[in-house]
């Protein structure tokens, strides 16, 4: 185990000599829920169905890595959303979803340094596409909820061109695919996340960053931001 060092209050590094240069990286990939934004969207949608506690318990177990089959855990949670309206999802977006502190600043700095930005989420396109637009992110991949003709969720997800569900393995595959299309090594990529399903892509990237993350994720990341905003990464990457 590499010795972890507190680089600055609430900012821990291990296995790297900081500061590093931001411009030596070419790609930065972000998880969405609880990383770029302040909520777990699936839990907030479930609130409308009166099932927030039930769904949140499954989400927490999946993020901690207690439930190891992410796809199955997501199917269980989405099934509990049946009957929730698109109007309620609009409300969640307008009233509850906020960008986490420093998200805009970090993405602006990354783009200024020439990095391509990527959002890979086990959450839903309804939110991911809006977050992508709001933060000026280049590419996004997430899961699509099926909506019936009455504007209600069916409790199922829709298969997309790349596959069925964006889980940890798909996040890793996406990062590697984008790096390959860019003609760069995964070592030139940064991956930022908070939950167990982010570990595969964090393991594939040259620099792994845990943001207010679960203990298992903090332990494996080269940088752990435990206090403050996402832009604290810029203390490590100049």
C-alpha positions, 0 to 999 in steps of 0.5 A: 500500500502506497503511503498517503500524504495530506498535501493540504487540509482535506486533500490527500495524495498517494503514489504521486509527486505533486504538483503535476501539470494539467496540460500533460493530460489530454482527457478528463472523465467525470462521474455525475451523481454526487460528483459533478452534481449534489444529488443521486438522481434516482433517489430523488425521482423515487421520492415522487413514488414515495419510495426514496428510502427503499431506493436510496438504501440500494443506491448506498449499498451499490456505491459502497460496493456491498452490492457488486452487481450494479446492473441488477441494482439499477434495474431494481431501482428503476423498476420502483420508479414506474409511474413517475412522470417526466414532469416530476423529473423536470421538478427534480432538475429545477429544484434539487439538482445543483452543480457541486462547488468548483465543477465549472471552475475545474472544467473551464481550467481543463478545457483551457489546458486543452483537455477533452471532457467526458461525463460517464454516468450510471444515472440517466440521460434526462439529467446527464444531457442537461448537465453536459450542456450546462457545464460545457462538457464534450461527451456524455454516456448514461442510461436512458429511462423508458417513457410511455405515451402518457409521459410516465416512466415504465420502470425499464431502461432503453438499450442504446447503440453501445449497450444496455446499462452504463455500469463500472465496466462500461465507464471504463470501456468508454474512457478507453474508447475515447482515449483510443479515438483521440490517439492517446494513452489512458495514462494521459486521462484523469478519472473523477468519481465517488462510488464503487462503480467508478473504480474500474475507470479510475483504475484505467486512468493515469490519474484517479481522483476521489471526490467526497468519496466512499472509503473504498474509493478514497483508499484507491485514488491517487488524489482524494478531495475530502473537503472543499470543491472539485476545483481543489484538484487544481492545487495538485494540477497546476 
